[in-house]
Amino acid sequence: MKRAAVIGIAIAGAIVVVGGGLAWWALSRGQSAEDAANSYLAALADGDLATITAMRAPLPERQQEILEEAFLGASAYLADPRVEGLDEQPDGVVDVRASAELAGERRDLRFGIEADGSGWILSGDDTGTLSVDVATADGAALGWVTVGGAVVPATTPVALLPAEYVVAAAPVDFLEGSADVAIGTGTPVSISLTAALAPGASDRAQEQVDAYADACAQPATSAPSHCGIVVPWAADLASLERISFRIEQYPAVTLAADARSFDATGGVLVATAQGTTRDGAAASFTYRADDWALRGTVALEGDRVVLSVH
């Protein structure tokens, strides 16, 4: 009797689950065009990316990633969205006229939906387009910006879902210069940013220079190249066996205003050369440089800063 009861309960549970699935399928099929449009607008207002993604065809891979990352990092979503009208076309597409509060004003939104046999999906272009130019005050063009939570190439138009976004020169901890932009549907938006070095830019560059200096100061059998190091051991030794280094002060970084190059100067480096003198005796000599310097270029690659020493 107990075994039969357990089986009976399991079967009843299965019926409930299947019945629930059928009810959901029937509900989605029975949704009106206006209901579907309201569902999409509500998802935009709630930042509900999962619902939005389920209703629209994906963009090519990287474009889709940018759209999603940007939307998840948006500074504000639609407020008080409303369906203003529906226009059914001969091909079955329903053009939706809607409006919502965005950046403090009521804006028109346009998108299309169509039935696909199991529900409603977006049809046509439901996004806005943003292009951003970014340069330093002296006109030097820069290559990257952040839009919401996405890092994108400057000057390249990107598709975005309706929302408000903070657009900033990238990397954001190396450069400053930003603007707020509201993206709707329809007319493409273009903005220009003027960027400058952020207060912490030199600190970020200094970390790389310090790491590079540490690599230069490893024990070696000759003076390392591309390190700004000259050890005059030949004045005292006939042959060199080993040089060891001690950094007393790292070269201090100064970045160019256009964020394209750097000078690191004022370093103090002590080198000890070991070898054999001209009379055949083992000896060591110590040399000190109070003007150790490293110079090179800066490359900004997305959210990365890469320093290269000449």
N, C-alpha and C positions, 0 to 999 in steps of 0.2 A: 504493500500500500504506500509506503513512503517513497519508494522508487518511482511509482506511477505519478505521484503528486509532483515530484521534482521535474519529471519529463513534461507533465502538463503545464507547469509554470513556465518552463523554457519555451514551449511552443507558443504559449500566449504572449510572451515577451516578444518573440520574433514577429508575431502578427502585428503587435503595436508598432514596432520599428518600421516594418514594411508599409503599414498604413500611414505612418507619419511621412515617409518618403513620398508616397503617392499624393498625399495632401499638399506637400511643398511643391511638387511638380505641377499639380493642378493650379495652385495659387500663382506660380510664376507664369504659367501659360495664360492665365486669366487676367494678368495685370494689363491695365490700359496704357496707351501711349503717354498720357498725362502722368499716370502713376510712375512709369519708368523714368520720365523726365524729372519728376520730383525726387525720385530715388537717387539719380545721378547728381542733382544739385545738392541734395543733403549730404552725399558723400564728399563733394567738394568742400562744403561748409564744415564738415567734421574732420577733414584730413584723412578720410577713410580710403587709403590707397588700394586696399584689397578689393573693395566693391568697384572702384573706378577701373582697376585693371581687368576685372572680370567682364566689364561691359565694353571694352574697347580692344581693337586689334593692336598688337605690339608694334612699336617702331623697330627699325634695325637695332641690333644689340646695344651698341654704345649709346645711341640716342635714347633708347629706352631707359638705360641706367641713369643717364643724366636727368631725364624727366622725373624719374622716381626719387633720386637723391635730392634733387632741387625741391620737389614738392614736400618731402618729409622734413626738409629744413626751412620751409617757408616761414616768414615772420608773422603772417596772418592769413587766414582763410576767408572765404566768402561769408558775409553775414546777411541774414534775411533774404535768402534766394526765393524767387517766385517765377512760376511759369506765367508768361503774359499772353501766349497764344500758340496754337498749333496749326500748321499748314501741311496737309497730306498731299504728296506729289503722286503723279501717275505711276511711278515705279515702286510705290509702297513706302518710300522714305517719308518720315514725318519731320518737317523742319520745325524746330522749337525756338520760339522767341521768349527769352527769359531776361531777368534783371537781378542784380544783387548789389549790396553795399560792398565797395572795395576802395580802400584808401580814402575813406571819408566821403565818398560820393556814390550815387546810384549809377550803375553802369549796365549797358545792354550786353547780353550774352547770346550767342547763336550757336546751335549745334543740331545735328540730325540724329534720328534714331530709326531703326527698322526692326521688324520682327524677323527672327531667324528660325522659327519653328519650335523653339523651346523657351523663348522669352524675347527680350528687346536688347539690341546692341547699338552702340554708337555708330553712326555712318558719316563718312566725310571727315572734315577737319574740325576737331573739337578743342584744339590747342591754340595758344598764342605763340608768337615768335619774338625772341629778343636777340639783339646784336649789341655787343659792348666793345667800344674802343677804349684802350687805356694807355696812358703815356705819362712820363714825368713832366715836370713843369717846363723843362727846356725842350720838350717835344720828342724825347726818346721813346719809341714805342715799346710796350711791354706785351708779353705773350699770353698771360693767363689771368682769369678772374674766377671768383666763386660766385655762384648763384644759389641762394639757399644753402643746401647741403652738398652741392655739386661743384667740382672744379672743372672748368671748361676753357677751351682756347678762346682768346679774345678775337674779335671780328667775325667769328663763325656764328651764323644764326642758329639758335637752339630752340626746339619746341618745348613749351612749358604749359602746364595746366593752369587754369585761372587761379590766381592767388597773389599775395604780396610777397616780394622777395627783397632781401638785402643783397646787393651786388657789390663786391669788393675786389680790389686789386689783390692778386695772389702771388706768393704765399701771404696769408693775412697776418702772420706774426713777423713778417719781414717788411711788408709795405703797408701803408695806410692810404686810404682813399676809398670811399664807399658812397652808395646812394640807395635809396629805397625806390622800388619800381613796382607798379601794379600791372599785372598781365591779365588781360581779358581774352576775348576771341576776336578774330578779324585782323584789324590793322596791325602790321608788325611794329615793334617798338625798338628804337635805337637810342642808346645813351653813350656819353663819353665820360670817362673818369680821369682825374688827374691824381697821380700817385706820388707819394714821397716815402722816404725811408721811415719805417716805424721806429719808435724809441728803443725797442729791443733788437733792432736789426744787427747792430754791431756785436751784441752778445752772441747771437746765433752764429754769425760769421767767425767770431773769436773761438768758439768751440771747435770748428773745423780746422782753423789755423793751429790751435794748440795740439790737436791730434796729429796734424801733419808735422809739426815741429818735433813731437815725441818720436815719430817714425824716423825723422832725419837724424835724431840724436842717439840712435842705436849704435852699439859698438860696430866698427867696420875696419876693413883693411885699407880703405882709401877714403878721401873726403866724398860724401854723397853728392850726386848731381841734383840739380833743380832744388837745392836747399839753401842757397845763398851762403854756403860755408866754404871758406878758404883756410886751410891749415898749412902754414909755411914750414912744414917739418923738414923739407930738403935743406934748409939753412943750417940745421943742426944734426941731421942723421944722414947716413949714407944709404940706409935701407929702412923701410917701414914695415913693422909687423902688425900693428894694431893702433887704432885711435878710439878712445873712449870720450864721451861727451857728458857735460853737466849743464843743464839749462838753469840759469839763475833768474832769468826774467824772460817771459815769452814776448815775442814781437806783438805790439798792440795794433789792432786792426782799425783802419780808417777806410770807410766805404765811399766810393764816388757817388755824387748826387744822382747820377743816372742809373745807379744800381748795376753797373756793368763791370766794374773793376774794383780792386782794393789794393791798399798798401798796408803792410804790417811792419812797423819799424820799432826801433828802440829796444830790441832784444839783447840779452846778455848771455853769451855762450862761452863755456870753458871747454877746451879740447886738450886732452893729454895724449901725446904721440909716443909710442914705444917702438924701439928698433935698435939698430946698430950704428954706432958712430963710425967715422972714417978711420979711426984707429982700431976698429974691430970690437969695441966694448959695447955691452948692452947698456942702454940708457933710455930715459924718458924725459920729455920736455912738455911743459904746459903753456898753452897760449889762450889769451882771453880776447874776445871780441865784444865791445860795448855798443856796437851799432849793427847787430844782426838784423837783417830785414828779409821779408818774403813779399813778393808782389805777384799779382795775377788777375784773372778774370772771374766774373761772377755769372753763373747761368741760373736762371729761374725756370724750373721745369715743373709746372703744375704747382703742387704744394711743397716741392723740394727746392733747396738752395744748394748749388754745387759750386765750390770754389776750386779753381785750377791754378796752380802755381807755375809761373813762367820758368 
